[in-house]
Amino acid sequence: MTAHPAEPEQLDYLSFVDYAIERTTAELPEVDPEAMRLVLTLHRLSSALAYDLESAVHRPRGWSWPGFRVLFVLWLAGPLESKKVAELAGMSRAAVSALVNTLVRDGLVSRTKAEHDRRAVRLSLTAAGHDAILGAFQAHNEREQAWAGVLTSREQATLVGLLKKLISGAEAGAIKRRF
């Protein structure tokens, strides 16, 4: 355990993890502190990473992080029905539906009725959407490289392997998932 400030007002986003574990285990000694540390650290890292990508790359283009995720899915796997976009983007159908209204308005995505089911909606990138995601993804990947660059190639591969193991363990258990 690393040293942390004694007063909550002195904590920062990352030092709060150690503080939270210390306080939690003092009141609930049966809590697994390492599982708690893993989940808190992963959650805080993923939130910080998404915030960095959104604020440095996507917000200057007028997009939110979810907006980028929809455009990314459509770029690589589209055209697709909106329910499949939601699944691949890790979002709810309602969130995708609301978000697509903005992307259509901005001329980045087009929406048509699916041939097999007139109630279903098929989404695709427009030419402007395709050009926009290409430019954005180059900047996005530069930020990815900045984050990943603190690890060696071997460390990156190890971490990816461990994260895949966590995901496959979640799939095997009774853990609830959106996708």
C-alpha positions in Angstrom: 0.0 0.0 0.0 1.4 3.4 -0.9 1.4 6.4 1.5 -1.5 8.8 1.1 -2.6 12.1 2.6 -4.3 11.7 6.0 -7.1 14.2 5.1 -9.7 13.5 2.4 -9.3 17.1 1.1 -5.7 16.3 0.2 -6.5 13.2 -1.9 -6.4 13.1 -5.6 -8.1 10.9 -8.1 -5.6 8.1 -7.8 -4.5 8.3 -4.2 -8.2 7.9 -3.3 -7.9 4.2 -4.2 -5.5 3.4 -1.3 -7.6 5.6 1.0 -10.8 3.9 0.0 -9.4 0.5 0.5 -7.9 1.4 3.9 -11.2 2.9 5.1 -13.4 0.1 3.7 -11.3 -2.7 5.1 -11.3 -1.0 8.5 -15.1 -1.2 8.6 -15.5 -4.4 6.6 -12.5 -6.7 7.3 -14.0 -9.4 5.1 -13.7 -7.3 2.0 -11.0 -8.5 -0.5 -8.7 -5.4 -0.8 -6.9 -6.6 -3.9 -10.1 -7.2 -5.8 -11.2 -3.8 -4.7 -7.9 -2.3 -5.8 -8.1 -4.0 -9.2 -11.6 -2.8 -10.0 -11.1 0.7 -8.6 -7.9 1.1 -10.5 -9.3 -0.3 -13.8 -12.4 1.9 -13.5 -10.3 5.1 -12.7 -7.9 4.3 -15.6 -10.6 3.7 -18.1 -12.4 6.9 -17.0 -9.2 9.0 -17.2 -8.4 7.5 -20.6 -11.8 8.1 -22.1 -11.8 11.7 -20.7 -8.4 12.4 -22.2 -9.4 11.0 -25.6 -12.7 12.9 -25.6 -11.2 16.2 -24.4 -8.1 16.1 -26.6 -9.4 14.6 -29.8 -13.2 14.3 -30.0 -14.7 17.3 -28.3 -12.7 19.7 -30.5 -14.4 18.0 -33.4 -17.8 18.5 -31.8 -18.2 14.8 -30.7 -18.7 13.1 -27.4 -16.9 9.9 -26.5 -20.1 7.9 -27.3 -20.4 9.7 -30.6 -16.9 8.7 -31.5 -17.7 5.1 -30.6 -20.7 5.0 -32.9 -18.7 6.5 -35.8 -15.8 4.1 -35.1 -18.2 1.1 -35.3 -19.8 2.3 -38.4 -16.5 3.0 -40.0 -15.1 -0.5 -39.4 -18.2 -2.7 -39.4 -21.0 -0.7 -41.0 -23.5 -0.3 -42.4 -25.4 -2.0 -39.5 -28.7 -2.0 -37.8 -28.8 0.4 -34.9 -29.2 -2.5 -32.4 -25.9 -4.1 -33.6 -24.2 -0.7 -33.4 -25.3 -0.4 -29.8 -23.9 -3.9 -29.0 -20.5 -3.3 -30.7 -20.2 0.2 -29.1 -21.1 -1.1 -25.7 -24.1 1.2 -25.4 -27.8 0.9 -24.9 -30.1 1.0 -28.0 -31.8 4.1 -26.5 -28.4 5.9 -26.2 -27.5 5.1 -29.8 -30.9 6.2 -31.0 -30.6 9.6 -29.3 -27.0 10.0 -30.4 -27.7 9.2 -34.0 -30.1 12.1 -34.3 -27.1 14.4 -33.7 -24.8 12.5 -36.1 -27.5 12.6 -38.8 -28.1 16.3 -38.2 -24.3 16.9 -38.5 -24.2 15.0 -41.8 -22.0 12.2 -40.5 -24.4 9.3 -40.5 -27.4 8.3 -42.6 -30.4 6.3 -41.4 -32.6 4.1 -43.6 -35.2 1.5 -42.8 -33.9 -2.1 -42.9 -35.1 -4.2 -45.8 -36.1 -7.3 -43.7 -38.0 -5.3 -41.0 -39.4 -1.9 -41.6 -39.3 -1.1 -37.9 -35.5 -1.6 -37.8 -33.1 1.2 -38.7 -29.9 0.7 -40.6 -27.1 3.2 -40.0 -24.1 4.0 -42.3 -21.5 6.7 -42.5 -21.9 9.4 -45.0 -18.9 10.4 -47.1 -18.4 13.4 -44.8 -18.6 11.0 -41.8 -16.0 8.7 -43.4 -13.6 11.6 -43.9 -14.2 12.9 -40.4 -13.5 9.6 -38.7 -10.3 9.0 -40.7 -8.9 12.3 -39.6 -10.1 11.9 -36.0 -8.8 8.4 -35.7 -5.2 9.4 -36.6 -5.3 11.9 -33.7 -7.0 9.3 -31.5 -4.3 6.8 -32.2 -1.6 9.3 -31.3 -3.2 9.7 -27.9 -3.4 5.9 -27.6 0.4 5.7 -28.3 1.0 8.3 -25.6 -0.8 6.3 -23.1 0.6 2.9 -24.2 4.1 4.3 -24.6 4.9 4.1 -20.9 4.9 0.3 -21.3 7.3 -1.8 -23.3 5.8 -4.0 -26.1 6.1 -7.0 -23.9 4.3 -5.2 -21.0 1.5 -4.1 -23.3 1.1 -7.7 -24.5 1.0 -9.0 -21.0 -1.5 -6.4 -19.9 -3.8 -7.1 -22.9 -3.5 -10.9 -22.1 -4.5 -10.2 -18.5 -7.4 -8.0 -19.5 -8.7 -10.6 -22.0 -8.5 -13.2 -19.2 -10.6 -10.9 -17.0 -13.2 -10.5 -19.8 -13.3 -14.3 -20.5 -13.8 -15.0 -16.8 -16.7 -12.5 -16.7 -18.2 -14.3 -19.7 -17.9 -17.7 -17.9 -19.5 -16.5 -14.6 -22.8 -15.0 -13.7 -21.5 -11.5 -14.2 -23.9 -9.1 -15.9 -22.8 -7.4 -19.1 -24.4 -5.0 -21.5 -22.8 -6.6 -24.6 
